[in-house]
Amino acid sequence: MSEGEPLRLVRLLSAPERLRVFSALVLGATGSTEIADHAGVPEPDAVRALTELEQGGLVGRDGNDWFARTEELRNVVAATTTTAAASMASTASAPFATASAPRATPTAPAPSAPALGAHSTPPDPPIPCGREEAAIFRAFTRDGRILAMPIQRSKRLVLLDYVARTFEPGVRYTESEVNAVLRTFYGDHALLRRYLVDEGFLDRDTTHYWRCGGTVEV
């Protein structure tokens, strides 16, 4: 994340009209008329604000429906919080650094921690290569992470199939292993897991999940 990214987003949402429109999206409004009603602004002004937010990366469009890219905002907030905390810790410890630390004696490297499981860090699935699938992937993901779930089921299935290919057919996964994988794709891993089960990509019993659908590479 660039140093100017938080400032850019603050400026983007500093206009009251854009902020009200973005809030309406977060609260569930999708169509421009509905968004305008929720935001309390004329529809042409709402469309203009939506276009500006889309150009700024905070809003996406799925046909005639709009959606908020809340994942983008969360990433910036998280990165900014981490940077601020590190800066405060460095400042707080500075007065006590009165002498240089003694040179450390070389030691053998510590052994690496044991793997959490054979399925905790699966390889990235291949990006969809069909023209329509690739367009959906570009609209709803960034760096392999899902920014927002499409409203249209057909588009959502493309993303679910992409995620499902992470799991190996015939392998049983614990819920914690499934959650660890899904967190790398989407902020709401529980929602993503439910979609995968409901749409027949994953099945489960009382203790494990396994892949039961989706594209299989040969």
WOTA-V350757 format. One record per residue. RES is the residue in one letter. PSI is psi in whole degrees, 0 to 359 (NA if undefined). OMEGA is omega in degrees with one decimal (* if undefined). Layout:
# WOTA-V350757
res: [RES	RES]
psi: [PSI	PSI]
omega: [OMEGA	OMEGA]
This chain:
# WOTA-V350757
res: [M	S	E	G	E	P	L	R	L	V	R	L	L	S	A	P	E	R	L	R	V	F	S	A	L	V	L	G	A	T	G	S	T	E	I	A	D	H	A	G	V	P	E	P	D	A	V	R	A	L	T	E	L	E	Q	G	G	L	V	G	R	D	G	N	D	W	F	A	R	T	E	E	L	R	N	V	V	A	A	T	T	T	T	A	A	A	S	M	A	S	T	A	S	A	P	F	A	T	A	S	A	P	R	A	T	P	T	A	P	A	P	S	A	P	A	L	G	A	H	S	T	P	P	D	P	P	I	P	C	G	R	E	E	A	A	I	F	R	A	F	T	R	D	G	R	I	L	A	M	P	I	Q	R	S	K	R	L	V	L	L	D	Y	V	A	R	T	F	E	P	G	V	R	Y	T	E	S	E	V	N	A	V	L	R	T	F	Y	G	D	H	A	L	L	R	R	Y	L	V	D	E	G	F	L	D	R	D	T	T	H	Y	W	R	C	G	G	T	V	E	V]
psi: [131	158	332	358	312	319	322	317	323	316	322	323	4	335	124	322	315	323	318	321	316	321	321	321	314	326	359	354	145	312	155	323	315	319	317	319	315	323	343	35	156	148	318	322	324	318	319	317	320	318	318	320	325	317	331	357	5	351	144	170	137	89	238	0	146	155	152	135	73	334	322	317	320	319	318	317	316	316	320	319	318	317	318	319	319	321	318	320	320	319	320	327	347	315	338	356	75	343	151	145	145	150	131	143	128	134	164	144	142	145	145	151	147	149	147	340	162	343	13	333	72	158	153	137	156	144	137	136	349	153	311	317	319	323	319	318	318	324	328	2	161	126	37	353	142	125	322	149	129	147	321	130	321	323	323	323	328	316	322	321	321	315	319	330	350	329	135	131	140	358	137	134	141	164	323	324	318	315	320	321	314	331	334	346	328	144	320	82	330	319	317	318	319	319	316	322	313	327	5	19	326	150	168	160	205	342	340	160	154	155	134	7	180	176	136	124	137	NA]
omega: [-179.9	-178.3	-177.5	-176.4	178.3	180.0	179.4	-179.6	176.9	178.7	-178.6	-177.7	-178.1	177.6	-176.8	-178.1	179.1	179.9	178.9	179.0	179.4	178.3	178.2	177.7	-179.0	-178.5	171.1	176.9	-176.4	-179.9	-175.9	178.6	179.2	179.4	179.4	179.2	-179.0	-177.0	-179.7	179.1	175.8	-176.2	177.8	178.3	178.2	179.3	178.1	178.4	178.2	179.5	178.7	178.1	177.3	178.3	179.0	175.7	-178.6	-176.8	174.9	-177.9	177.7	-173.3	177.7	-178.8	177.9	176.7	179.9	175.3	-175.2	-179.8	179.5	-179.6	178.8	-179.1	-179.5	179.6	-179.3	-179.5	179.7	179.0	179.6	179.9	-179.8	180.0	179.0	179.3	179.3	179.7	179.7	180.0	-178.1	-176.6	-175.1	-177.2	-176.2	-179.7	-174.6	-179.2	179.7	-179.2	178.0	-179.4	-177.8	176.5	-179.3	177.7	177.9	179.5	179.2	179.0	-179.7	-179.8	178.8	-179.7	179.1	-178.4	-175.9	-173.7	-174.2	179.6	-177.9	177.8	177.9	177.1	178.9	178.2	178.8	-174.7	175.4	-175.4	-178.1	-179.8	179.7	178.6	177.6	-179.1	179.6	-175.7	-169.9	179.5	172.0	-178.2	176.9	179.3	179.4	180.0	179.4	178.5	178.0	176.5	179.2	-175.9	-177.3	178.4	178.8	-179.8	177.8	-179.9	179.0	177.8	177.7	-179.8	-176.2	-178.6	174.3	-175.1	-177.5	175.9	178.1	-179.7	179.3	-176.6	172.4	180.0	179.7	177.0	178.0	-179.3	-179.8	178.4	-174.5	177.6	178.9	-178.2	-170.7	-177.3	179.9	-174.6	179.9	177.3	179.7	178.9	179.9	176.9	-178.2	178.7	-176.8	-177.6	173.2	176.0	176.4	171.8	-175.5	166.1	-174.8	-174.8	-172.4	172.8	173.9	-179.0	-178.9	-179.3	178.9	-178.7	178.1	178.8	178.8	*]
